[in-house]
Every structure is written in structure tokens, then in C-alpha cells.
Amino acid sequence: TERPDLKGRIIGSIQCYFHRFIRLLAIYAPMILIVAFLLPLVAKGPLSLYVQGTADACKDYWYRNIFFANNLGDFEGCMSNWMWFVANDFQFFLLMPFIVGIYLAFPFIGFGLVGAIIISCL
């Protein structure tokens, strides 16, 4: 068996990232539309002001949600907890191959990097 060349591996990695982005966006984008436009129409009662604020934030920061960057910076553009988790998960999916590569090439530096990431989460 032949090992794929560097160009083939890079293209395969980009395809993997793009596939995951499209797969998540297929359910994520309709939820953004529902929260921004449909939910305020049906919200009644004591939580209607909260729902309207969430819908307004969704309309203002839709681009942060579409590109899975709603957990970076302030949390005003973050619509709900599970959407924050999806963005966080996608970002770690993008970063993990680089972190593992550093860890395999330079174990001491990689261990320090993983430790720094864990400490920054505290």
C-alpha cells in the first residue's frame, strides 16, 4: 500500500473539515432561523422578554453562530447552551490534529500545551 502524498493528505483533511461543517450547519442554520424569527411569534407570558432578547441577539450576531464562533468573546451572541457546546466542539475538532501532531513530534512540549489548555479551562 502506498502512503498518500502530502497534497493528498491536505486535501483529505480539508474535505473532512468541510464535511463536518456542512453536516453540523444542516441542522444548526434552521435552528438559528427558528430562534430568530419563529420563537418570538409564539412566546407569551413571563419569559417573552427573555425570548425576544435572545431572538434580537440571534439576529444581530447570526454570523458568529453560522461560523461556530459564538463562544468567543462576549456571550451576547450565544443563543443557548447547546449552541455554545456545538461551537466549542467544532473548534476543538479543528485544533485537535495540530495538538496531537505537536504532542507526537515533541512529547514534552505537547504535554505542556495540553496542560496549559486544561488550566485555561479552569
C-alpha positions as CSV (number, residue, x, y, z in Angstrom):
1,T,0.0,0.0,0.0
2,E,1.2,3.5,-0.9
3,R,1.0,6.3,1.6
4,P,-0.8,9.3,0.2
5,D,1.4,12.3,-0.6
6,L,1.3,15.5,1.4
7,K,-1.0,17.2,-1.1
8,G,-3.5,14.3,-0.9
9,R,-3.4,14.3,2.9
10,I,-4.0,18.1,3.0
11,I,-7.0,17.8,0.5
12,G,-8.4,14.9,2.5
13,S,-8.1,17.0,5.7
14,I,-9.8,19.9,4.2
15,Q,-12.6,17.7,2.9
16,C,-13.1,16.2,6.3
17,Y,-13.3,19.7,7.9
18,F,-15.7,20.9,5.2
19,H,-17.9,17.7,5.5
20,R,-18.2,18.2,9.3
21,F,-19.0,22.0,8.8
22,I,-21.8,21.2,6.3
23,R,-23.1,18.3,8.4
24,L,-23.5,20.5,11.5
25,L,-24.7,23.5,9.6
26,A,-27.6,21.5,8.1
27,I,-29.3,21.4,11.5
28,Y,-27.7,24.4,13.1
29,A,-28.9,27.0,10.5
30,P,-32.6,26.1,10.7
31,M,-32.4,26.3,14.5
32,I,-30.9,29.8,14.1
33,L,-33.8,30.8,11.9
34,I,-36.4,29.3,14.3
35,V,-34.9,31.1,17.3
36,A,-34.6,34.4,15.5
37,F,-37.9,34.5,13.7
38,L,-40.4,31.9,14.8
39,L,-39.8,31.7,18.5
40,P,-40.7,35.3,19.2
41,L,-44.0,34.9,17.5
42,V,-45.1,32.1,19.8
43,A,-43.5,33.3,23.1
44,K,-46.1,34.5,25.6
45,G,-46.0,35.0,29.3
46,P,-43.2,35.9,31.7
47,L,-40.4,34.6,29.6
48,S,-41.4,36.5,26.4
49,L,-38.9,39.4,27.2
50,Y,-36.1,36.8,27.5
51,V,-37.1,35.1,24.3
52,Q,-37.3,38.5,22.5
53,G,-33.8,39.4,23.8
54,T,-32.4,36.0,22.6
55,A,-34.0,36.5,19.2
56,D,-32.6,40.0,18.9
57,A,-29.1,38.8,19.8
58,C,-29.5,36.0,17.2
59,K,-30.4,38.5,14.5
60,D,-27.5,40.7,15.4
61,Y,-24.9,38.0,15.7
62,W,-26.0,35.4,13.2
63,Y,-22.6,35.3,11.5
64,R,-20.9,34.3,14.8
65,N,-23.3,31.4,15.0
66,I,-23.0,30.3,11.4
67,F,-19.2,30.1,11.6
68,F,-19.3,28.4,15.1
69,A,-17.6,31.3,16.8
70,N,-20.4,32.3,19.2
71,N,-18.4,31.2,22.2
72,L,-15.5,33.6,21.5
73,G,-15.6,37.0,23.2
74,D,-18.7,38.1,25.0
75,F,-21.6,35.7,25.2
76,E,-24.3,38.1,23.9
77,G,-24.3,36.4,20.5
78,C,-24.7,32.9,22.1
79,M,-28.3,31.9,21.8
80,S,-28.4,28.8,24.1
81,N,-26.2,26.4,26.0
82,W,-26.3,23.6,23.4
83,M,-25.3,26.1,20.6
84,W,-22.3,27.1,22.7
85,F,-21.3,23.5,23.0
86,V,-21.6,22.8,19.3
87,A,-19.3,25.8,18.6
88,N,-16.8,24.6,21.2
89,D,-16.9,21.1,19.9
90,F,-16.3,22.3,16.3
91,Q,-13.3,24.4,17.3
92,F,-11.7,21.5,19.2
93,F,-12.3,19.3,16.2
94,L,-10.3,21.9,14.1
95,L,-7.5,22.2,16.6
96,M,-7.0,18.6,17.8
97,P,-5.0,17.3,14.9
98,F,-2.4,20.1,15.4
99,I,-2.3,19.5,19.1
100,V,-1.8,15.7,18.6
101,G,0.8,16.4,16.0
102,I,2.8,18.6,18.3
103,Y,2.4,16.0,21.1
104,L,3.7,13.2,18.9
105,A,6.6,15.2,17.5
106,F,7.6,16.8,20.8
107,P,6.1,15.0,23.7
108,F,7.4,17.4,26.4
109,I,6.1,20.5,24.6
110,G,2.8,18.7,23.7
111,F,2.3,17.7,27.3
112,G,2.9,21.3,28.4
113,L,0.4,22.5,25.7
114,V,-2.3,20.1,26.9
115,G,-1.7,21.1,30.5
116,A,-2.0,24.8,29.5
117,I,-5.3,24.1,27.7
118,I,-6.6,22.3,30.8
119,I,-5.5,25.0,33.1
120,S,-7.1,27.7,30.9
121,C,-10.4,26.0,31.2
122,L,-10.5,26.2,35.0
